[in-house]
Amino acid sequence: MSMRNLVLTAALVGGSGCVVSVDSDFDDADEAVTPSTVEYLQAPGTEGMDLPFSAAVRSGETLYLSGMLGIPPDTRQLVEGGIQPETRQTMMNISQRLEDFGYSMDDVVKCTVFLADMAEWGAMNEVYKTFFRNPPARSAVGVSGIALNGRVEIECIAHAG
């Protein structure tokens, strides 16, 4: 089937209809469109640790960063002092991990915050907001438990370009 003059038509059901048409100039000989490459990335220093997750996954220009905790580098224990120090360390970890993979905090478009206690939402926000010039989209969810008995875990999506 020739891709020349491809017309896509979509009709909304109900009330008044809407038709959208897109005219395309694709030829069968044109370069094929291929899906972006997906890379499963490990954090520096974790190679060979047989972790059950990737530190991040990159698809095209988008980086999906796994959840981060308030654990200082080269340790396996949470920073002491409660939600604000944990949030600060978590955000510093996110910033470093983004840098490891060629991104920055300015590239973050979405975060999901997991809180062990929603009553700490305001205190977490005081620290969280200091890490962004332009705050990304965000969800905050209260959960019944976080690894290592943490107070906060944050995951994010970054997009370069």
For each residue, the residues with C-beta under 8 A, 3 or more apart:
1:
2: 5 27 28
3: 6 24 26 27 28 30
4: 24 25 26 27
5: 2 23 24 25
6: 3 22 23 24 26
7: 21 22 23 24
8: 20 21 22
9: 19 20 21
10: 18 19 20
11: 17 18 19
12: 15 17 18
13: 17
14:
15: 12
16:
17: 11 12 13
18: 10 11 12
19: 9 10 11
20: 8 9 10
21: 7 8 9
22: 6 7 8
23: 5 6 7
24: 3 4 5 6 7
25: 4 5
26: 3 4 6 30
27: 2 3 4 30
28: 2 3
29:
30: 3 26 27
31:
32:
33:
34:
35:
36: 59 60
37: 59 60
38: 57 58 59
39: 57 58 59
40: 54 57
41: 54 55 56 57 58 101
42: 46 47 49 51 54 55
43: 46 55 97 100
44: 47 100
45:
46: 42 43 49 51 55
47: 42 44
48:
49: 42 46
50:
51: 42 46 54
52:
53: 66
54: 40 41 42 51 57 66
55: 41 42 43 46 65 66 97
56: 41 63 64 65 66 97 101
57: 38 39 40 41 54 63 64
58: 38 39 41 62 63 64 101
59: 36 37 38 39 62 64
60: 36 37
61: 159 160 161
62: 58 59 157 158 159
63: 56 57 58 98 101 103 107 157 158 159 160
64: 56 57 58 59 155 157
65: 55 56 68 94 97 98 155 156 157 158
66: 53 54 55 56 155
67: 112 114 153 154 155
68: 65 90 93 94 97 153 154 155
69: 78 86 90 93 146 147 148 150 152 153
70: 78 79 85 86 87 88 89 90 93 150 151 152
71: 75 76 77 78 79 89 93 148
72: 75 79 89
73: 93 96
74:
75: 71 72
76: 71
77: 71 148
78: 69 70 71 86 89 148 149 150
79: 70 71 72 85 86 88 89
80: 85
81: 84 85 86
82: 85 86 120 123 151
83: 86 87 117 120 123 124 151 152
84: 81 87 88 123 124 126 127
85: 70 79 80 81 82 88 89
86: 69 70 78 79 81 82 83 89 90 150 151 152
87: 70 83 84 90 91 123 124 127 128 151 152 154
88: 70 79 84 85 91 92 127
89: 70 71 72 78 79 85 86 92 93
90: 68 69 70 86 87 93 94 152 153 154
91: 87 88 94 95 127 128 131 154
92: 88 89 95 96
93: 68 69 70 71 73 89 90 96 97
94: 65 68 90 91 97 98 105 108 131 154 156
95: 91 92 98 99 104 105 131
96: 73 92 93 99 100
97: 43 55 56 65 68 93 94 100 101
98: 63 65 94 95 101 103 104 105 107 108 156 158
99: 95 96 102 103 104
100: 43 44 96 97
101: 41 56 58 63 97 98
102: 99 160
103: 63 98 99 107 108 158 160
104: 95 98 99 107 158
105: 94 95 98 108 131 132 133
106: 133 134
107: 63 98 103 104 158 159 160
108: 94 98 103 105 111 132 136 156 157 158
109: 136 137 157 158 159
110: 136 137 138 156 157
111: 108 136 137 138 139 154 155 156 157
112: 67 138 139 140 141 154 155 156
113: 124 128 138 139 140 141 152 153 154
114: 67 141 143 146 152 153 154 155
115: 118 120 121 124 140 141 142 143 151 152
116: 120 142 143 145 146 149 150 151 152
117: 83 120 142 151
118: 115 121 140 142
119:
120: 82 83 115 116 117 123 124 151 152
121: 115 118 124 125 140
122: 125 126
123: 82 83 84 87 120 126 127
124: 83 84 87 113 115 120 121 127 128 140 151 152
125: 121 122 128 129
126: 84 122 123 129 130
127: 84 87 88 91 123 124 130 131
128: 87 91 113 124 125 131 132 154
129: 125 126 132 135
130: 126 127
131: 91 94 95 105 127 128
132: 105 108 128 129 135 136
133: 105 106
134: 106
135: 129 132 138
136: 108 109 110 111 132 156
137: 109 110 111
138: 110 111 112 113 135
139: 111 112 113
140: 112 113 115 118 121 124
141: 112 113 114 115
142: 115 116 117 118
143: 114 115 116 146
144:
145: 116 149
146: 69 114 116 143 149 150 151 152 153
147: 69 150 153
148: 69 71 77 78
149: 78 116 145 146
150: 69 70 78 86 116 146 147 153
151: 70 82 83 86 87 115 116 117 120 124 146
152: 69 70 83 86 87 90 113 114 115 116 120 124 146
153: 67 68 69 90 113 114 146 147 150
154: 67 68 87 90 91 94 111 112 113 114 128
155: 64 65 66 67 68 111 112 114
156: 65 94 98 108 110 111 112 136
157: 62 63 64 65 108 109 110 111
158: 62 63 65 98 103 104 107 108 109
159: 61 62 63 107 109
160: 61 63 102 103 107
161: 61
